[in-house]
Amino acid sequence: MNARALLAAAPPAAPDAPPGAAASQAAAALIAAHFRVYNEAFGLITRRAAAHFLSRDAAARERDAVARIELYEQHVARALAALRDAGHAGDARPNTDCAAPRTDAFWASVTAAYSLLIERLPDSDFYRTFYNSVTRDLFGTVGVNPAVEFCATHSGRASGPVPLRVYPVGDSLQAAVADVLADLPFAVALASPAAAVRHVSAELGRHLEARPTSAAPESIEVIEPVFYRGGEALLVGRLVGDGALTPLVIAFRNGATGVQAEAVLLSRNEISAQFGYANSYFHVDLPVVGAAVTLLRSFMPRKPVDELYTVLGRAKQGKTERYFALRRHLDSSIDAFVHAPGERGLVMIVFTLPSHDLVFKVIRDRFGAPKHATRAEVMDRYRFVFRHDRAGRMVDAQEFRRLSLPRARFMPALADELLREASHSCRAEDEELVIEHCYIERRLRPLNLFLREAEPAAAEAAIIDYGNALRDLAATNIFAGDLLLKNFGVTRHGRVIFYDYDEVALLGECEFRDLPAARNDAEETAAEPWFYVGPRDVFPEQWLPFLAMPPALREVFLARHGELLTAPWWRARQRELGPPVS
């Protein structure tokens, strides 16, 4: 059904509706219809990922990733415009008889009508979140207005099936694997089906041999839709046997010689990382997303619901789940918001609740030297990262507006700093501290602190992974800009993630230069550069002293990643990436 037909399909008000109910029901039906149009457009883009994987069309893949992210706000804006055109927003055109006052009373009746309209629909929480987005923009709601918003998620999120394929193992694991791979939508594109079967079977066999107490699997179950992201396609499922479930992910990549089975993941930690907050969003055509979230949590029980919704592409639902989880935590805890561990930022005031796993980042009114960016430029950098391939190395920073938190839960010094130094974003209102704009991220241990505290082996692994993170970011055309260790964090699995985006840039925006050799003693000892430095110039040879690595770790880093401190390495990455895609 096309967009026009979806909008036309909004049901009329019940003929026996009481006076005033017709307008409420019409407004509710209009919002639901606009969500359906959005959802259909989301699905159309999502389904194109399979073709992009086979064609290896990176430019089309990137355009679709951005277009899908931008869809939500576009359709919220269209719903608002339609409400105003119909007079439901108290902004009716002259000579119309459909005007409705923009009051809490009217919108409370719209909310009730909407609830009845969508209560039995699959993924009904998505409808509720869309409705909240519309009413929050309509009213400019600060905090939550229970009269015109849904204030909790609903059991309807999991109403519906997850399409699964079940493959009995019987006497031959390899035969079951062959059946699994033969049913892939891109099976005919496998470079060597037999080699792929042998590779996957061998990995499964090694896993089973390493766990001799585990019985051989009785079956392999896989989620039928493939999970596409970047240039990868993931088959997600589980091994089932003797009452035990082992998660299974098979990663495929399409290269010049065809599709190869790149990796077989059976560790919960490895699989959890694939669905983590540092990754870009999957394109996977799930009929009921909430049901898939429930299934995925069965073998990733520590994974927050909000992260799963987000990584499955439903970023707004992820924000909703994160906010409700925060409110529940505030109701059940007593600790106060404090400054986040680590060095104070020149651009952001960063705070956290020690008993929770989030950090809140508020832009300062003025930035300390040597920062020269504006508030608008910082926000633009965060928007850029939101839309870019994060390569599993950049934390997902969710943007929140008009957040209201109990002022009594803030340490006085933190509250004073927010009101004094971030007054463009923060104000006191009755017993609340209102934050007009902030970013919320998962809390990580800053790398500089981690290196001081960790055992030597863990510290060495982290400094090596810091270099790996720079390489992974470069592979997706990202230069972090500010490479100080304090701008990177360490996950509970020991993975190093970048989280400070105010200086992030595309590699093509940088001029990586060799450091000129001094021609005399005066140039050698000069306090300022004696050669011209352009606004885009970067000198990798100068980084090491500023990174302040402990001596032993510095040697580890140089042994593994010394080439990162040379301009030729970065110029080679620029050549590999080629000109920007249009």
C-alpha positions in Angstrom: 0.0 0.0 0.0 1.4 3.4 -1.0 1.6 6.4 1.3 -1.6 8.0 -0.1 -3.6 4.8 0.4 -2.2 4.4 3.9 -3.3 7.9 4.9 -6.7 7.5 3.3 -7.2 4.3 5.3 -7.6 6.0 8.6 -10.9 4.8 10.1 -13.7 7.2 10.6 -15.1 8.1 14.0 -17.7 5.6 15.4 -21.3 6.7 14.5 -22.4 6.6 18.1 -19.4 8.6 19.5 -20.3 11.3 22.0 -20.0 15.0 21.1 -16.4 16.0 20.6 -15.2 12.4 20.2 -15.2 12.6 16.4 -12.4 15.2 16.4 -10.4 13.2 18.9 -10.8 10.0 17.0 -9.9 11.7 13.7 -6.8 13.2 15.2 -5.8 9.8 16.7 -6.4 8.1 13.3 -4.4 10.7 11.5 -1.3 10.2 13.7 -1.6 6.4 13.4 -1.8 6.7 9.6 1.3 8.8 9.5 3.2 6.3 11.6 2.2 3.6 9.2 3.5 5.6 6.3 6.8 6.1 8.1 7.0 2.4 8.9 6.4 1.4 5.3 9.1 3.8 4.1 11.5 2.4 6.8 10.8 -1.2 5.6 11.3 -0.3 1.9 14.8 1.1 2.7 15.6 -1.8 5.0 14.8 -4.3 2.3 17.2 -2.7 -0.2 20.1 -3.7 2.0 20.1 -7.2 0.5 20.6 -5.9 -3.0 23.3 -3.5 -1.9 25.2 -6.4 -0.2 25.2 -8.4 -3.5 26.1 -5.4 -5.7 28.8 -4.1 -3.3 27.4 -0.7 -3.8 28.9 1.2 -0.9 27.6 4.6 -2.0 24.0 3.4 -2.2 24.4 1.6 1.1 25.6 4.8 2.8 22.8 6.9 1.3 20.2 4.5 2.5 21.6 4.3 6.0 21.4 8.1 6.3 18.0 8.3 4.6 16.5 5.8 7.0 17.8 7.6 10.1 16.3 10.9 8.8 12.9 9.4 8.1 11.6 9.6 11.6 11.8 13.3 12.1 10.5 14.0 8.6 7.4 12.0 9.3 6.8 13.5 12.7 7.0 16.9 11.0 4.5 15.8 8.4 2.1 14.5 11.1 2.3 17.8 12.9 1.6 19.7 9.7 -1.4 17.5 8.9 -2.8 18.0 12.4 -2.5 21.8 12.0 -4.1 21.7 8.5 -7.0 19.7 10.0 -7.5 22.1 12.8 -6.6 19.6 15.5 -3.7 21.6 16.8 -5.8 24.7 17.6 -4.4 26.3 14.5 -7.3 25.7 12.0 -7.7 27.5 8.8 -10.6 30.1 8.5 -14.1 28.9 7.6 -13.5 25.3 8.7 -15.6 23.5 11.2 -13.0 21.0 12.3 -11.1 23.2 14.7 -10.2 21.7 18.1 -8.7 23.5 21.0 -5.1 22.8 21.7 -5.7 21.8 25.3 -4.8 19.0 27.6 -8.4 18.0 27.8 -8.8 17.6 24.1 -5.5 15.8 23.7 -6.2 13.5 26.7 -9.2 12.3 24.7 -7.0 11.9 21.6 -4.6 9.9 23.7 -7.4 7.6 24.9 -8.7 7.1 21.3 -5.2 6.4 20.0 -4.6 3.8 22.7 -7.7 1.9 21.7 -6.8 2.2 18.1 -3.3 0.6 18.4 -3.5 -1.6 21.4 -3.7 -4.9 19.5 -1.2 -4.0 16.8 2.2 -5.7 16.6 5.0 -3.4 17.9 2.4 -1.1 19.3 5.1 0.6 21.4 6.4 2.1 18.1 3.0 3.8 17.6 3.1 5.1 21.2 6.6 6.5 20.8 5.6 8.2 17.5 2.6 9.7 19.2 4.8 11.0 22.1 7.1 12.6 19.6 4.2 14.4 17.9 2.7 15.7 21.1 6.0 16.7 22.6 6.8 18.8 19.6 3.2 20.2 19.5 3.3 21.2 23.2 7.0 21.8 23.6 6.7 19.5 26.6 9.3 19.7 29.3 9.8 16.4 31.1 6.7 14.4 30.8 3.0 15.3 30.5 1.1 12.2 31.5 -2.2 13.7 30.2 -1.0 13.6 26.5 1.8 11.1 26.5 2.3 7.4 27.1 4.4 7.0 30.1 5.4 3.3 29.9 6.1 0.7 27.4 3.6 -2.1 26.8 3.5 -5.8 26.5 2.4 -5.4 22.9 6.0 -5.0 22.0 6.5 -8.8 21.6 3.1 -9.7 20.1 3.9 -11.7 17.0 6.4 -14.3 15.8 10.1 -14.3 14.9 10.5 -16.2 11.7 12.9 -19.1 12.4 14.3 -21.9 10.3 15.0 -25.1 12.2 17.6 -27.6 10.9 17.9 -31.0 12.7 21.5 -32.0 13.2 20.9 -35.7 13.4 24.1 -37.7 12.7 25.8 -35.0 10.6 26.6 -31.5 11.8 28.2 -30.7 8.4 25.0 -31.7 6.6 22.9 -29.4 8.8 25.3 -26.6 8.1 25.1 -27.2 4.4 21.3 -26.9 4.6 21.6 -23.7 6.6 23.9 -22.1 4.0 21.9 -23.4 1.1 18.9 -21.5 2.3 20.7 -18.1 2.5 19.1 -15.5 0.2 22.6 -15.0 -1.3 23.5 -18.7 -1.5 24.2 -18.6 -5.2 26.7 -15.9 -4.7 28.9 -17.9 -2.2 32.4 -18.1 -3.7 32.7 -21.7 -2.6 29.7 -23.3 -0.9 31.7 -26.4 0.0 34.5 -24.3 1.5 32.0 -22.3 3.5 30.4 -25.4 4.9 33.8 -26.8 5.9 34.8 -23.6 7.6 31.6 -23.1 9.6 31.5 -26.8 10.5 35.1 -26.8 11.7 34.5 -23.7 13.9 31.4 -25.3 15.4 33.3 -28.6 16.0 36.2 -26.7 17.7 33.7 -25.0 20.0 32.0 -28.3 20.9 35.4 -30.0 21.5 36.4 -27.2 23.9 33.3 -27.9 25.9 33.4 -31.7 26.3 30.6 -31.6 28.9 28.2 -30.1 26.4 26.1 -32.5 24.3 26.1 -32.3 20.5 23.4 -29.9 19.3 20.1 -31.4 18.3 19.3 -28.6 15.9 20.5 -25.3 14.5 17.9 -22.5 14.6 18.4 -19.3 12.7 16.4 -16.1 12.4 15.2 -16.1 8.8 15.8 -12.4 7.9 19.5 -11.7 7.4 21.1 -8.8 9.5 22.9 -6.4 7.1 25.3 -3.7 8.2 28.0 -1.9 6.3 29.5 -4.5 4.0 28.6 -7.5 6.2 25.7 -9.8 6.4 25.1 -11.7 9.6 23.1 -14.9 10.0 21.9 -14.9 13.6 20.7 -18.0 15.5 21.5 -20.6 18.1 22.5 -24.2 18.7 19.9 -26.1 20.6 20.6 -29.3 22.5 19.9 -31.1 25.8 18.2 -28.0 27.2 21.1 -25.8 26.4 21.2 -22.8 24.0 24.4 -21.6 22.4 24.2 -18.3 20.5 25.5 -18.4 16.9 26.4 -15.7 14.5 27.9 -16.3 11.1 29.3 -13.2 9.4 29.6 -13.0 5.6 31.4 -10.5 3.4 31.0 -10.0 -0.3 34.4 -9.5 -2.0 35.7 -9.5 -5.6 35.6 -13.3 -5.7 32.2 -13.7 -4.2 30.6 -14.1 -0.7 32.8 -15.6 1.9 32.0 -16.9 5.4 34.2 -14.5 7.3 33.7 -15.4 10.9 31.7 -17.8 13.2 30.9 -16.3 16.6 29.8 -18.5 19.5 30.9 -16.5 22.5 28.2 -14.4 24.2 30.7 -11.6 24.6 31.6 -11.5 20.9 28.0 -11.6 19.9 27.0 -9.0 22.5 29.6 -6.7 21.0 28.0 -7.1 17.5 24.7 -5.8 19.0 26.5 -3.1 21.1 26.2 0.7 21.5 29.3 1.4 19.4 27.9 -0.1 16.2 25.9 1.3 13.4 22.4 0.1 13.0 21.4 -3.2 11.3 19.1 -3.3 8.3 17.0 -6.4 9.0 13.4 -6.9 7.8 11.8 -8.2 11.0 8.0 -8.6 11.0 7.8 -7.9 14.7 10.9 -6.2 16.2 9.8 -6.5 19.8 9.6 -10.3 19.4 13.1 -10.4 18.0 14.3 -8.3 20.9 12.9 -10.8 23.3 14.5 -13.7 21.5 17.9 -11.9 21.3 17.8 -11.2 25.0 17.4 -14.9 25.7 21.1 -15.4 24.9 22.3 -11.8 25.6 20.6 -11.4 29.0 22.8 -8.5 30.1 22.1 -6.5 27.0 19.7 -3.6 27.8 16.5 -3.6 25.8 17.1 0.0 24.7 20.4 -1.0 23.0 18.8 -3.8 21.1 16.0 -1.6 19.7 18.6 1.0 18.8 21.0 -1.4 17.0 18.0 -2.9 15.1 17.5 0.6 13.6 14.6 1.7 15.9 16.6 4.5 17.5 13.6 6.4 18.7 12.2 3.4 20.5 15.7 2.8 22.0 15.6 6.4 23.3 12.1 5.8 24.8 13.2 2.6 26.5 16.4 4.3 27.8 14.4 7.1 29.3 11.8 4.9 31.0 14.6 2.7 32.4 16.2 5.9 33.8 13.0 7.0 35.4 12.5 3.6 37.0 16.1 3.7 38.3 15.6 7.1 39.8 12.5 5.9 41.6 14.4 3.0 43.1 17.7 4.6 44.0 18.8 7.4 46.3 22.3 8.4 45.1 23.1 11.8 43.5 24.3 12.9 40.1 28.0 13.7 40.2 30.7 14.7 37.8 31.7 11.7 35.7 35.2 10.2 36.5 38.0 11.6 34.4 39.3 15.0 33.5 36.9 17.9 33.2 36.0 18.7 29.6 36.6 22.0 27.9 33.5 21.6 25.7 31.1 19.5 27.8 30.0 19.2 31.4 29.7 15.4 31.9 27.9 13.9 34.8 26.6 10.5 35.9 24.6 8.6 38.5 27.0 6.2 40.2 24.4 3.5 40.5 23.5 3.7 36.8 25.4 3.0 33.6 24.8 6.3 31.7 26.6 9.6 31.3 25.0 12.9 30.5 26.9 15.5 28.4 25.8 19.1 28.3 27.5 21.7 26.0 29.2 24.5 27.9 28.2 28.1 27.1 31.9 29.0 26.4 34.8 26.7 25.6 38.2 27.0 27.2 41.4 27.3 25.1 42.6 25.8 22.8 39.0 24.8 21.7 37.7 27.1 18.9 34.5 25.4 17.8 31.1 26.9 18.3 28.1 25.2 19.9 26.5 24.7 16.5 29.7 23.1 15.2 29.8 20.7 18.1 26.2 19.7 17.6 27.0 19.2 13.9 29.8 16.8 14.7 27.5 14.7 16.9 24.9 14.7 14.1 27.6 13.6 11.7 28.7 10.6 13.9 25.0 9.6 14.4 24.7 9.2 10.7 28.2 7.7 9.9 29.4 4.1 10.1 30.7 3.9 13.7 32.8 0.8 13.0 32.1 -0.6 16.4 34.4 2.1 17.8 32.2 5.1 18.5 29.6 5.2 21.2 26.0 6.0 20.2 25.3 9.4 21.6 21.5 9.9 21.9 20.3 13.4 21.8 17.7 14.4 24.4 15.7 17.6 24.6 13.7 19.2 27.4 14.8 16.6 30.0 13.6 17.3 33.5 15.4 15.7 36.5 15.0 16.2 40.3 17.3 19.0 41.4 17.6 17.4 44.8 19.4 14.4 43.1 22.3 16.6 42.0 25.4 17.4 44.1 25.2 21.1 44.8 28.5 21.9 43.0 27.4 20.0 39.9 24.0 21.8 39.8 25.7 25.1 40.3 28.1 24.5 37.4 25.3 23.4 35.1 23.3 26.5 35.8 26.3 28.8 35.7 28.4 27.4 32.8 25.7 25.8 30.7 22.9 28.3 31.0 22.0 28.0 27.3 20.9 24.4 28.1 20.1 24.3 31.8 17.7 26.1 34.1 16.0 25.6 37.5 12.2 25.2 37.4 10.4 24.6 40.7 12.0 21.4 42.1 13.4 20.3 38.8 16.6 20.9 36.9 15.5 21.3 33.2 18.1 20.4 30.6 17.0 21.7 27.2 19.6 19.8 25.3 22.1 17.0 26.2 23.6 13.8 24.9 23.2 10.5 26.8 25.7 7.7 26.3 26.7 4.4 27.9 29.3 5.0 30.6 32.8 3.7 29.9 35.9 3.8 32.0 38.2 6.5 30.6 41.2 4.9 29.0 43.7 7.1 30.9 42.2 6.0 34.2 41.9 2.4 33.1 45.6 2.2 32.3 46.6 3.5 35.8 44.3 0.9 37.5 44.5 -2.2 35.4 46.8 -5.2 35.7 49.8 -5.0 33.3 48.4 -7.6 30.9 45.0 -5.8 30.7 46.7 -2.4 30.3 48.8 -3.7 27.4 45.8 -5.2 25.8 44.0 -1.9 26.1 46.8 0.2 24.6 47.0 -2.2 21.7 43.3 -2.0 21.2 43.6 1.8 21.3 45.7 1.6 18.2 43.3 -0.9 16.7 40.5 1.6 17.3 42.4 4.3 15.4 42.9 1.9 12.5 39.2 0.8 12.5 38.1 4.4 12.5 40.4 5.3 9.6 39.0 2.4 7.6 35.6 4.1 7.8 37.1 7.5 6.8 37.1 8.9 10.4 39.9 10.8 12.1 39.2 11.3 15.8 41.0 14.6 15.9 41.7 14.7 19.6 43.5 11.5 20.2 44.1 12.0 24.0 43.6 8.9 26.0 40.9 10.6 28.1 38.7 10.8 25.0 38.5 7.0 24.7 36.9 4.5 27.1 37.1 0.9 27.9 34.0 -1.4 27.9 33.5 -4.2 30.4 34.8 -6.6 27.7 38.1 -4.6 27.4 37.2 -3.0 24.0 38.4 0.6 23.4 35.7 3.0 22.2 36.0 6.7 21.2 33.4 9.0 22.7 34.5 12.7 22.3 33.3 14.1 18.9 33.9 17.8 18.9 37.0 17.5 16.7 36.1 14.5 14.6 36.7 14.8 10.9 36.7 12.8 7.7 40.2 11.7 6.6 39.7 13.7 3.4 39.3 16.9 5.4 42.9 16.6 6.8 46.3 17.2 5.4 48.6 14.7 7.0 52.1 16.2 6.8 55.6 15.1 7.6 57.2 17.2 10.3 59.8 19.5 8.6 63.4 19.0 9.9 64.8 22.0 11.8 67.5 23.8 9.8 69.3 25.3 12.8 69.4 25.5 16.6 67.0 28.4 16.7 64.4 26.5 14.8 65.1 23.4 16.9 64.4 25.2 20.2 61.6 27.6 19.0 58.6 27.6 21.3 56.2 28.0 18.4 56.3 26.2 15.0 58.8 28.0 12.6 57.0 26.6 9.6 53.6 27.3 8.2 50.7 25.3 9.8 47.4 25.4 7.9 44.0 24.9 9.5 43.7 21.3 8.2 47.3 20.3 8.8 48.0 17.3 11.0 51.5 16.1 12.1 51.3 12.5 13.4 55.0 12.6 14.5 54.0 15.1 17.2 51.4 13.0 18.8 53.3 10.7 21.1 54.5 13.2 23.7 50.9 14.5 24.1 49.4 11.1 24.6 51.1 10.7 28.0 51.4 6.9 27.8 53.3 5.3 30.7 56.8 4.4 29.4 56.2 0.6 29.3 52.9 1.0 27.5 54.5 3.5 25.1 57.0 0.8 24.0 54.1 -1.7 23.5 52.2 0.8 21.4 55.3 1.7 19.3 56.0 -2.0 18.6 52.5 -2.7 17.4 51.3 0.6 16.0 54.3 2.8 15.4 53.3 3.4 11.8 50.2 5.3 13.1 52.7 8.1 14.1 53.7 8.7 10.5 52.0 10.8 7.9 52.6 8.3 5.1 50.4 5.7 6.8 47.5 8.2 7.0 48.0 9.4 3.4 47.9 5.7 2.3 44.5 5.3 4.0 43.2 8.4 2.2 44.3 6.9 -1.2 42.6 3.6 -0.3 39.3 5.4 0.5 39.5 7.4 -2.8 37.4 10.4 -3.5 34.3 11.1 -1.4 31.1 9.2 -2.5 28.4 11.5 -3.8 
